[in-house]
Amino acid sequence: MTLELQCEQFPLTHEQVMKILDCACDKLNMRHDGHVTLRCVGIDEITNMNATYRHKNSPTNILTFSYDENEHDIAICMNVAMDEAQERGVGLADYVALLATHGFLHALGMDHEASDAEELKTEELEKQILAETGFSAVTLFSI
């Protein structure tokens, strides 16, 4: 997959994010074709997107949009990510790596909200991908 990173002052390099994406593809035995755009958005924009697409009128850390199996957009709110990382005592780079991993797994078809089994599988994959790409192996479910 190709990656377009549209974030200023992102705590990860393009190479680090690509490594996470490639590892996620490998773990799910997915083809590496397609395109992902990961962009940083502000609190107002992520709140509007969350209200429009998830009917939750509050900010969130990350949203993933898939248009087909080969085209995905991921919106990450760094303001929320920074607050959550600090609240949870996790380094910002590790936390953003977790969010990117989570978003990529959604883009590749995982849905932790579908069932308890899918949540457990997502959590385990997050831990594996983060550990294999050099980040702290935490998950959104264990923090």
N, C-alpha and C positions, 0 to 999 in steps of 0.2 A: 504494500500500500504506500501511496505517497502521502506526505504530511505537509500541510501548510500551517505554520504557527504564526498567528496574528496576535502577539502579546508583547507589549513593551515591559521591560523589567521583569520578565518571567524568570523564576528561580532555577529552571532547568534549561539546558542547552537543547538545540534541535536534535543533536545526536542522542542525548539521553532519552528524549521523548520518543524518537524513532526506535530505540532499543526496547522500550516498553511496548510500543505498538507491535513490533515484530515478534516479541515474546508472546504477547496475547494471541496473535495470529497462530503461532506455532502451537500453543497450548490447546487451542480449539480446532486445530487441523484445518485452518481456513486458508484460502488462497491469499496471496499477498498483493493481489491487484485491487484497484479501487483507490479512493481518495478520502482523506479525512482533513477537515479544516478545524483547528482548535483555536478559538479566539477568546480573548479576555473581554469581559463586559462589566459595566458598573452595576451598582445595586438597583438603580431604577430599571435598567434594561432587563436584568435577570428576574426582578419581581414581576415586570410586565409579561415576560415570556412564561414564567411559572403560572401566573394567573390565566393567561390565554390558553396554554397547552395542558396544564395539569389542574387547573381550577383551584389553585392554592395561592391566595393573595399574600405572599410573603417571599422574601429573598431565599435563594437556595445556593448551594455551592457550585453545582454543575448540572447542566442539562444536555442530553444527547438527542440529536435528531437524525434519523435515517430515512433517506428518500428512496433507496433501493439497497440491495446488498453491497453496492460499490460506491455509494456517495453518502457521506456523513458530515454533519456539523456538530461540534461540541462547543458549548459556551460555558466558560468558567468565570466565576466572580472572585477575583483575587481579594477583594475587601472581606468577603465572607470567609474565604479560605484562610486568610491571615488571622482573623478573629478565632476561627475554630482551631487552628493549629496552636495558637497561644492558650486557649481554654483547655485544650487536651494535652498540653505539654509535649507536643510533637514538633520537630523542626519543620520549617516551612517547606523546604525542598522535599522532604520525605512525605509531607502531607499532600503537596501538589502532585507528587508522583502517584500517590494513592488515588487522588481524584482523577488524574489522567487515566490510570489503569481502570478505574471504575467506569469512566466514560467509554473507553475503548471496548471493554467487555459488553457494555450495552450496545454499542455500534455493531458488535460481532454477534449479537443475538441473545445474549444473556439477559434475563429479567428476574432479579432477586425478589421482585414483588409478586411473582407468579405463584410461588409456593415456598414452603420451608426448605424443601430439598434444593430448589434453585438458589435460595439464599445461602445455604451452606456451601454449595458448589462455587458460587460467586466469591464467597469469603475465602475459600481455600485457594482458588485461582489467584485472587488478589495477593495473598501471602506468598504464593510460589513466584509470581511474576516480579513482585517487589524484591524478594530475596535474590532472585536470579539476575536482577538488573542493578543490584547494589544499593537498594534502599531498605529502610526499616520495614519489616514485614508486619504491618498493622493493617487493619481493615476498618471500614466505616462501621461495621457491625460490632467490633470489639473495643471501640474507643469509648 
